[in-house]
């Protein structure tokens, strides 16, 4: 029977349906009432779960990589001296984050965020399985695959987290803090398992555990895909088919060229080349974004203060990444590896960093959520993170001073305390930095701007790969004191620039 109200007889208009087993299309506005995951969108649980396992595999492997490089050939390692081992480990990190530029570009122009992350995870898993094979050739092959896969995965997962929120959603910073807590659950668990296997069963057993972890991460990512955006790349920014084919050929040719050059160069020269590229690449990328006709004048205005945030990230991550190189080497030679009578592998120190971040991230998230609009400006959060990173190195001056030889053993609490400062600094800087990146990014470069943030990590690793060669050549107090002091000064400089940053970083607050 027809209704008395003619409007009731008209068919209800609904948005196009999306199948339950498919992620929603790129650019779909996030729902405002999705609070299924601790008050956050349920897609955050899927992305955080992926990061748990990705960081489990990546940082679990990273915690033993420098020890594997430095171990004798008879012990199953590669027989490098400590400075070279730290340098090569840093160069590997440089390569990982350099590839993130290509990963962001592929997501923006070809694959979309969802597929970029999926294929990145597959490459990472294949890389770890390759490293489980105890030959030098498979080790280098595995590191190459992990570099390519991480470059696809890391910037695009963070971008997908940003797409769960509207720009004016006050939950955004708290959401990134919870996401970063997920990252550090993996960072805590990875070194515990890979470290024990690597030092008790053999290094390649540790690499095998990393492979299994990444596989589990891929499984839960696919199962939770219906809550995510990124199935398609945005049509207005996509390449035409001819240009896409040229781009694919260029990428493949570039990978072949890198492989050929890597085989031709000595290891030391290859590290030097990566350092140069890591410094020049962000300069070139900022130039491209400032000159692009796709970037509006307002978006260019927001990129200027972003340069300051980028440089702050370089300084902090220069310190942070040494938690997995020089600090692990220091722990293996000059720190006690027992607490209350329990002896543990030196690589377990890396788990302390993840543990502190797991414990502190929800506290930070709760503080920001409670403060709301009264919380500190993002630039001040980042500056404080840099200062804490510098203090973590300055703390190491105390237990390493006054020793005439290298036979002393400091108490475990010194390194644990250093990692506490570093962990809190990491939470403040990375969560605020990634959140600010998603807000300041030009629309045409949304994934690529997050890739640019990861280029700050590449530059930090590239610079580190040169500086860590001094480790063991100069005294430990001088090494940690100078590096830590530079970071503190850099953080204070960002605080001094805060008034200008607040004026120019709208809508970031």
JOZI-V672039 format. One record per residue. N is the residue number from 1. PHI is phi in degrees with one decimal (* if undefined). PSI is psi as a letter, one per 20 degrees, with the letter a starting at -180 (NA if undefined). NEAR is the number of other C-alpha atoms within 12 Angstrom. Layout:
[[N | PHI | PSI | NEAR] [N | PHI | PSI | NEAR]]
This chain:
[[1 | * | p | 7] [2 | -60.0 | q | 9] [3 | -77.7 | q | 9] [4 | -70.0 | i | 8] [5 | -99.2 | o | 9] [6 | -57.5 | h | 10] [7 | -64.6 | h | 11] [8 | -71.3 | h | 12] [9 | -83.3 | i | 11] [10 | -80.8 | q | 10] [11 | -62.5 | q | 8] [12 | -70.8 | p | 8] [13 | -87.4 | p | 9] [14 | -123.8 | q | 7] [15 | -67.3 | q | 10] [16 | -52.9 | p | 9] [17 | -75.4 | q | 13] [18 | -117.7 | p | 19] [19 | -56.1 | q | 13] [20 | -63.0 | h | 13] [21 | -95.6 | j | 16] [22 | -121.4 | q | 23] [23 | -70.5 | q | 30] [24 | -65.2 | q | 33] [25 | -65.1 | q | 30] [26 | -58.1 | p | 33] [27 | 89.0 | i | 30] [28 | -65.3 | p | 25] [29 | -64.6 | p | 20] [30 | -68.4 | q | 30] [31 | -68.0 | q | 22] [32 | -80.4 | h | 20] [33 | -100.7 | j | 17] [34 | -83.9 | o | 21] [35 | -129.3 | k | 19] [36 | -71.5 | h | 16] [37 | -113.8 | n | 22] [38 | 51.6 | l | 19] [39 | 82.9 | j | 22] [40 | -112.3 | r | 34] [41 | -59.5 | q | 36] [42 | -66.5 | h | 30] [43 | -62.3 | h | 40] [44 | -63.6 | h | 46] [45 | -65.0 | g | 35] [46 | -65.3 | g | 37] [47 | -70.1 | h | 50] [48 | -66.7 | h | 38] [49 | -62.6 | g | 37] [50 | -61.6 | g | 44] [51 | -67.0 | h | 44] [52 | -54.3 | g | 39] [53 | -78.5 | h | 40] [54 | -65.6 | g | 51] [55 | -70.2 | h | 40] [56 | -55.5 | g | 46] [57 | -74.3 | g | 51] [58 | -69.4 | g | 50] [59 | -79.3 | h | 50] [60 | -62.2 | g | 48] [61 | -68.2 | h | 59] [62 | -63.3 | h | 47] [63 | -66.4 | h | 54] [64 | -107.6 | i | 50] [65 | -63.9 | g | 49] [66 | -66.3 | h | 47] [67 | -69.8 | h | 46] [68 | -63.9 | g | 43] [69 | -61.9 | h | 35] [70 | -84.9 | i | 32] [71 | -70.7 | q | 26] [72 | -68.6 | q | 18] [73 | -61.9 | h | 18] [74 | -63.5 | h | 11] [75 | -85.0 | j | 19] [76 | 97.2 | j | 26] [77 | -96.7 | b | 27] [78 | -113.5 | j | 27] [79 | 71.8 | k | 20] [80 | -84.7 | q | 25] [81 | -74.2 | q | 26] [82 | -55.6 | g | 33] [83 | -63.3 | g | 33] [84 | -66.9 | g | 34] [85 | -60.2 | g | 41] [86 | -65.8 | h | 44] [87 | -66.7 | g | 42] [88 | -67.3 | h | 45] [89 | -61.5 | g | 45] [90 | -66.7 | h | 46] [91 | -64.3 | h | 46] [92 | -60.2 | g | 49] [93 | -61.5 | h | 50] [94 | -59.2 | g | 48] [95 | -64.1 | h | 44] [96 | -56.2 | g | 43] [97 | -82.9 | h | 45] [98 | -64.5 | h | 44] [99 | -67.3 | i | 42] [100 | -61.9 | h | 45] [101 | -63.9 | g | 44] [102 | -63.2 | h | 45] [103 | -63.7 | g | 47] [104 | -66.3 | g | 47] [105 | -64.5 | g | 38] [106 | -61.9 | h | 40] [107 | -67.7 | g | 47] [108 | -68.9 | h | 43] [109 | -109.0 | i | 34] [110 | -134.3 | g | 32] [111 | -89.6 | h | 34] [112 | 83.9 | q | 41] [113 | -62.5 | g | 47] [114 | -61.0 | g | 48] [115 | -70.8 | h | 38] [116 | -60.3 | g | 39] [117 | -66.9 | g | 45] [118 | -61.0 | g | 39] [119 | -67.9 | h | 31] [120 | -61.3 | g | 43] [121 | -63.0 | h | 46] [122 | -63.4 | g | 34] [123 | -63.4 | h | 32] [124 | -62.3 | g | 46] [125 | -60.2 | g | 42] [126 | -62.1 | h | 36] [127 | -64.8 | g | 36] [128 | -67.2 | h | 46] [129 | -63.3 | h | 33] [130 | -64.1 | g | 30] [131 | -69.4 | i | 35] [132 | -70.6 | i | 33] [133 | -84.3 | p | 25] [134 | -79.7 | m | 26] [135 | -135.4 | q | 18] [136 | -61.9 | g | 21] [137 | -61.0 | g | 16] [138 | -72.0 | h | 22] [139 | -62.8 | g | 31] [140 | -67.4 | h | 29] [141 | -61.9 | g | 28] [142 | -61.9 | g | 35] [143 | -62.6 | h | 37] [144 | -65.2 | g | 34] [145 | -65.6 | g | 33] [146 | -64.8 | h | 46] [147 | -60.5 | g | 39] [148 | -63.4 | g | 41] [149 | -67.4 | g | 40] [150 | -66.2 | h | 50] [151 | -62.4 | h | 47] [152 | -75.4 | g | 46] [153 | -80.5 | g | 54] [154 | -60.9 | g | 52] [155 | -67.0 | h | 48] [156 | -82.4 | h | 52] [157 | -64.1 | g | 50] [158 | -62.1 | h | 47] [159 | -63.5 | g | 49] [160 | -65.5 | h | 51] [161 | -61.9 | g | 49] [162 | -59.9 | h | 47] [163 | -75.0 | i | 39] [164 | -74.4 | i | 43] [165 | -125.1 | q | 36] [166 | -75.5 | q | 25] [167 | -58.3 | h | 26] [168 | -94.0 | j | 22] [169 | -78.5 | o | 28] [170 | -67.8 | i | 27] [171 | -80.1 | i | 37] [172 | -59.2 | g | 39] [173 | -63.1 | g | 51] [174 | -64.4 | h | 40] [175 | -63.0 | g | 43] [176 | -66.4 | h | 47] [177 | -66.2 | g | 42] [178 | -66.1 | g | 42] [179 | -59.2 | g | 48] [180 | -71.1 | h | 48] [181 | -64.4 | g | 42] [182 | -60.0 | g | 37] [183 | -53.9 | g | 45] [184 | -85.9 | i | 45] [185 | -62.3 | g | 38] [186 | -65.5 | h | 42] [187 | -64.8 | h | 44] [188 | -76.2 | g | 37] [189 | -74.2 | h | 38] [190 | -56.5 | g | 47] [191 | -62.0 | h | 45] [192 | -60.5 | g | 38] [193 | -82.8 | g | 37] [194 | -66.2 | h | 47] [195 | -64.3 | g | 44] [196 | -65.8 | g | 31] [197 | -62.7 | g | 29] [198 | -63.5 | g | 38] [199 | -86.4 | i | 31] [200 | -109.3 | h | 21] [201 | -109.1 | h | 18] [202 | 131.2 | q | 26] [203 | -57.8 | h | 42] [204 | -73.4 | h | 36] [205 | -65.9 | h | 31] [206 | -62.2 | g | 42] [207 | -64.8 | h | 49] [208 | -64.2 | g | 37] [209 | -62.3 | h | 39] [210 | -62.5 | h | 50] [211 | -64.2 | g | 40] [212 | -63.6 | g | 34] [213 | -59.6 | g | 41] [214 | -66.4 | h | 44] [215 | -62.8 | g | 32] [216 | -62.5 | h | 28] [217 | -61.7 | g | 38] [218 | -64.3 | g | 36] [219 | -61.1 | g | 23] [220 | -70.8 | h | 26] [221 | -65.9 | g | 39] [222 | -67.1 | h | 29] [223 | -64.5 | h | 23] [224 | -100.5 | j | 27] [225 | -67.8 | h | 35] [226 | -68.9 | i | 25] [227 | -96.9 | j | 36] [228 | -115.9 | q | 46] [229 | -95.8 | r | 41] [230 | 119.5 | j | 42] [231 | -66.8 | h | 33] [232 | -127.1 | q | 28] [233 | -77.4 | q | 33] [234 | -64.4 | p | 27] [235 | -61.2 | h | 20] [236 | -70.3 | i | 17] [237 | -111.9 | j | 27] [238 | -75.0 | q | 24] [239 | -79.8 | q | 24] [240 | -67.4 | q | 14] [241 | -54.1 | g | 12] [242 | -63.5 | g | 11] [243 | -64.5 | h | 14] [244 | -65.4 | g | 20] [245 | -63.5 | g | 15] [246 | -62.1 | h | 14] [247 | -64.4 | g | 21] [248 | -62.6 | g | 21] [249 | -62.8 | h | 14] [250 | -64.7 | g | 15] [251 | -64.9 | g | 21] [252 | -62.4 | g | 16] [253 | -62.2 | h | 14] [254 | -63.8 | g | 16] [255 | -64.7 | g | 20] [256 | -64.0 | g | 15] [257 | -62.1 | g | 14] [258 | -62.6 | g | 21] [259 | -62.7 | g | 18] [260 | -66.4 | g | 14] [261 | -63.4 | g | 18] [262 | -62.2 | h | 23] [263 | -72.0 | h | 16] [264 | -85.5 | h | 13] [265 | -75.5 | q | 16] [266 | -70.0 | r | 14] [267 | -58.9 | g | 23] [268 | -64.2 | g | 22] [269 | -69.9 | h | 20] [270 | -64.9 | g | 28] [271 | -61.1 | g | 35] [272 | -62.3 | g | 30] [273 | -64.4 | g | 26] [274 | -63.5 | h | 39] [275 | -60.9 | g | 36] [276 | -60.4 | g | 27] [277 | -63.8 | g | 28] [278 | -64.5 | h | 41] [279 | -83.8 | g | 30] [280 | -76.1 | h | 21] [281 | -60.1 | g | 33] [282 | -64.8 | h | 35] [283 | -61.4 | g | 21] [284 | -64.5 | h | 17] [285 | -68.7 | g | 30] [286 | -61.0 | g | 32] [287 | -61.8 | g | 18] [288 | -61.1 | g | 21] [289 | -68.5 | h | 32] [290 | -66.5 | h | 28] [291 | -91.0 | i | 16] [292 | -65.5 | p | 18] [293 | -68.0 | i | 15] [294 | -76.3 | i | 20] [295 | -96.8 | p | 26] [296 | -78.7 | r | 20] [297 | -61.8 | h | 16] [298 | -63.9 | h | 19] [299 | -67.7 | h | 31] [300 | -63.6 | h | 29] [301 | -60.7 | h | 23] [302 | -79.9 | i | 33] [303 | -74.4 | h | 38] [304 | -62.1 | g | 26] [305 | -66.7 | h | 33] [306 | -63.7 | h | 43] [307 | -60.4 | h | 35] [308 | -63.9 | g | 33] [309 | -62.0 | h | 44] [310 | -59.8 | g | 41] [311 | -64.9 | h | 37] [312 | -61.7 | h | 47] [313 | -64.6 | h | 48] [314 | -58.8 | g | 43] [315 | -63.4 | g | 45] [316 | -65.1 | g | 53] [317 | -70.9 | h | 47] [318 | -57.0 | h | 42] [319 | -75.8 | g | 51] [320 | -57.7 | g | 48] [321 | -67.7 | i | 45] [322 | -75.5 | i | 47] [323 | -61.7 | h | 49] [324 | -109.2 | j | 47] [325 | -132.2 | e | 48] [326 | -64.2 | h | 46] [327 | -67.8 | h | 43] [328 | -68.0 | h | 43] [329 | -63.5 | g | 39] [330 | -61.7 | g | 42] [331 | -63.6 | h | 38] [332 | -72.7 | h | 36] [333 | -111.9 | h | 25] [334 | -130.8 | j | 27] [335 | -127.8 | q | 32] [336 | -71.6 | p | 29] [337 | -112.2 | l | 28] [338 | -149.7 | q | 20] [339 | -135.6 | p | 17] [340 | 53.7 | k | 11] [341 | 85.1 | i | 8] [342 | -96.3 | p | 10] [343 | -94.6 | p | 16] [344 | -136.6 | q | 27] [345 | -64.7 | q | 33] [346 | -59.8 | h | 40] [347 | -64.8 | i | 50] [348 | -68.2 | i | 45] [349 | -57.3 | h | 47] [350 | -62.4 | h | 52] [351 | -68.8 | h | 43] [352 | -60.8 | h | 39] [353 | -62.0 | g | 48] [354 | -64.1 | h | 44] [355 | -62.5 | g | 31] [356 | -64.0 | h | 34] [357 | -71.8 | h | 39] [358 | -62.6 | g | 33] [359 | -71.8 | h | 26] [360 | -86.9 | h | 30] [361 | -58.8 | g | 38] [362 | -66.3 | h | 31] [363 | -64.9 | g | 21] [364 | -62.3 | g | 35] [365 | -60.4 | g | 35] [366 | -66.4 | h | 23] [367 | -63.8 | g | 21] [368 | -64.5 | g | 31] [369 | -65.2 | h | 26] [370 | -69.1 | h | 17] [371 | -74.4 | h | 17] [372 | 58.6 | c | 20] [373 | -73.5 | i | 18] [374 | -89.7 | i | 13] [375 | -69.6 | q | 23] [376 | -59.0 | q | 25] [377 | -62.4 | q | 36] [378 | -54.7 | h | 41] [379 | -65.3 | h | 48] [380 | -71.6 | h | 34] [381 | -61.9 | g | 37] [382 | -65.5 | g | 46] [383 | -61.8 | g | 44] [384 | -63.8 | h | 39] [385 | -60.5 | g | 44] [386 | -63.5 | g | 50] [387 | -62.4 | g | 41] [388 | -62.9 | h | 41] [389 | -61.0 | g | 50] [390 | -63.0 | g | 43] [391 | -64.6 | h | 38] [392 | -63.1 | h | 40] [393 | -80.4 | h | 45] [394 | -61.0 | h | 35] [395 | -60.0 | h | 32] [396 | -72.3 | i | 41] [397 | -65.1 | h | 28] [398 | -64.7 | g | 23] [399 | -75.7 | i | 28] [400 | -93.8 | i | 32] [401 | -85.7 | q | 22] [402 | 79.2 | k | 14] [403 | -114.5 | p | 17] [404 | -80.8 | h | 10] [405 | -134.7 | a | 14] [406 | -109.4 | k | 18] [407 | -101.4 | i | 14] [408 | -73.7 | q | 19] [409 | -129.8 | o | 23] [410 | -79.0 | q | 26] [411 | -65.7 | q | 21] [412 | -59.1 | h | 30] [413 | -66.6 | h | 23] [414 | -63.3 | g | 30] [415 | -69.7 | h | 43] [416 | -60.9 | g | 35] [417 | -64.3 | h | 27] [418 | -61.3 | g | 38] [419 | -69.4 | h | 41] [420 | -63.6 | g | 35] [421 | -62.3 | g | 38] [422 | -66.5 | h | 47] [423 | -64.6 | g | 47] [424 | -64.6 | g | 44] [425 | -61.2 | h | 44] [426 | -64.6 | g | 49] [427 | -60.9 | g | 49] [428 | -63.1 | g | 46] [429 | -76.4 | g | 46] [430 | -70.6 | g | 48] [431 | -65.9 | g | 42] [432 | -69.0 | h | 46] [433 | -65.9 | g | 51] [434 | -67.5 | h | 49] [435 | -63.0 | g | 49] [436 | -63.4 | h | 43] [437 | -62.0 | g | 48] [438 | -67.1 | h | 43] [439 | -85.8 | h | 37] [440 | -87.4 | i | 42] [441 | -64.9 | p | 42] [442 | -60.8 | q | 33] [443 | -57.6 | h | 28] [444 | -75.9 | i | 30] [445 | -129.6 | k | 43] [446 | -61.5 | g | 44] [447 | -72.7 | h | 53] [448 | -69.7 | h | 43] [449 | -68.9 | h | 48] [450 | -65.5 | h | 50] [451 | -62.8 | h | 45] [452 | -63.9 | h | 54] [453 | -58.7 | g | 51] [454 | -73.3 | i | 49] [455 | -66.2 | h | 46] [456 | -64.2 | h | 46] [457 | -70.5 | h | 47] [458 | -63.8 | g | 45] [459 | -62.8 | g | 43] [460 | -60.9 | g | 44] [461 | -66.8 | h | 48] [462 | -62.6 | g | 44] [463 | -65.6 | g | 38] [464 | -60.4 | h | 46] [465 | -61.8 | h | 43] [466 | -87.3 | g | 33] [467 | -67.8 | h | 33] [468 | -66.3 | i | 40] [469 | -63.4 | h | 30] [470 | -78.5 | i | 25] [471 | -63.8 | p | 30] [472 | 91.9 | i | 26] [473 | -92.6 | h | 16] [474 | -113.2 | r | 16] [475 | -66.5 | q | 22] [476 | -60.8 | g | 34] [477 | -59.8 | h | 26] [478 | -67.1 | g | 23] [479 | -62.4 | g | 31] [480 | -73.3 | h | 39] [481 | -67.0 | g | 28] [482 | -66.5 | g | 25] [483 | -63.3 | g | 38] [484 | -66.5 | g | 37] [485 | -63.0 | h | 30] [486 | -61.4 | g | 28] [487 | -65.2 | g | 38] [488 | -61.4 | g | 31] [489 | -61.7 | g | 25] [490 | -63.2 | g | 32] [491 | -62.7 | g | 37] [492 | -63.4 | h | 25] [493 | -65.4 | h | 26] [494 | -66.6 | h | 36] [495 | -61.8 | g | 29] [496 | -63.1 | h | 18] [497 | -87.0 | j | 24] [498 | -56.3 | g | 27] [499 | -58.3 | g | 18] [500 | -66.3 | h | 20] [501 | -63.5 | g | 32] [502 | -62.7 | h | 23] [503 | -70.5 | h | 18] [504 | -102.4 | i | 26] [505 | -96.5 | j | 32] [506 | -55.2 | p | 28] [507 | -92.6 | j | 26] [508 | -75.7 | p | 35] [509 | -132.6 | NA | 33]]
